[in-house]
């Protein structure tokens, strides 16, 4: 959790003019659909540039939603259940 707190604080310091109800990523976008689409495009570009789009373990395609599952699994593993 310390790593998550550190990342969150860095984002908060980057956007000093946003409030508690604003988004963590792309807080200046008022439309969540637009913000999500921008993040998805950036993530897809990153995956493509690093040849990581295909997941050989699941034989599926990675998406930004994959990060959520990875984060939850790592939290369980690191907490030892």
ZIRA-V876423 format. One record per backbone hydrogen bond with DSSP energy under -0.5 kcal/mol. CO is the residue of the C=O (numbers start at 1). NH is the residue of the N-H. If there is no record, write none. Layout:
BEGIN
{{CO;NH} {CO;NH}}
END
This chain:
BEGIN
{{1;5} {2;6} {3;7} {4;8} {5;9} {6;10} {7;11} {8;12} {9;13} {10;14} {11;15} {15;18} {19;22} {26;29} {28;30} {30;32} {31;35} {32;36} {33;37} {34;38} {35;39} {36;40} {37;41} {38;42} {39;43} {40;44} {41;45} {42;46} {43;47} {44;48} {45;49} {46;50} {47;52} {47;53} {48;51} {53;62} {54;56} {55;59} {55;60} {60;55} {63;66} {64;67} {64;68} {65;68} {65;69} {66;70} {67;71} {68;72} {69;73} {70;74} {71;75} {72;76} {73;77} {74;78} {75;79} {76;81} {77;80}}
END
